Amino acid sequence: MCPRLRAAGEGPAPAIDPAGPRCTEEHFMRLRRAVKEFDNAWHDATNNVVSTADARKRLFEELLWEHRDLSEAHSKCQD
C-alpha cells in the first residue's frame, strides 16, 4: 500500500511481524527448507503410489492364476 494513503488514514494498517524484520538470507533459508520439505513429501507420495500400484498388480496376477487353477479343477470335476 502506498505510504501516502496510510498517512492519510485510508486502507488497513500494515501487519506487524512479531518475529521482527528478516534479512533476505533468512527468507531464502526458509524458502530452501520449505522446498526441500515439499520435495521430500513429493518423493514419499510418489513412492507410495508406485509401491501400491505394484502391490495391486501382484495381487491381481495372483488372483488371476488362482482363478485359472480353480477353473481348470472345476472343468475336470464336470467331466
N, C-alpha and C positions, 0 to 999 in steps of 0.2 A: 504494500500500500504506500502511496505517496506520502512522504513526511509532512507536506503542507496540509493534506487533508486530515491527517491525525492531529496536527496542531490546531486545526480549525474545529476539532471535536467531531468530525464526521468519521464514520466507519468504526469497526471494532478496534479495541486496544490490542496491541501485539501480545501474543502469549509469551510468558517468560519461562525459559528452560530452567528448571530447578538445579540442573547439573552445572549450569553456567555455560559460557561460550566455549566451544570446542575449536581446536585448530583443524586445519584441513587434513593434516596427517591422521588425527584421531578419527575423522569422518571416513577416510579411506580405510583405516584399520577395521572400523565397524562394518563397512561395506564388504571388505575382503572376508571377514568372518561370516557374514550373512550369506555371501555367495558360496563359500566353502560348505556351510551347513546345508544350503539348498542342493548343492551338487551331491553331497553325501546322501541326502534324503532321496534324490532322484535315482542315484545308483542303487540304493537299497530297494526302492519301489520297483525298479526295472528288474532286479534280480528276483524279487518275489514273484513278479508276473511270469518271468521265464521259467522259474522252477515250478510254479503252479501249472503252467501250460505243459511242461514236460511230464509232471506227475499225472495230469489228466490224460495225456496221450498214452502213457504207460498203462494206466488203469483201463482205458478204452481197449487197448490191444489185448490185455489180459482177459477182459470180459468177452471180447470177440473170439479169442481162442477157446475159452470155456464154453461159449455158446456153440461153437463149431463141434467140439467134442461131445457136448450133450446132444446135439442134433444127430451126429453120427450114431451115438448109442441108442437114441430113440428110433432111428431108422432100422437098426439091427433088431430091436425088440419087435418091430412091426412085421418083420419078415417071418 
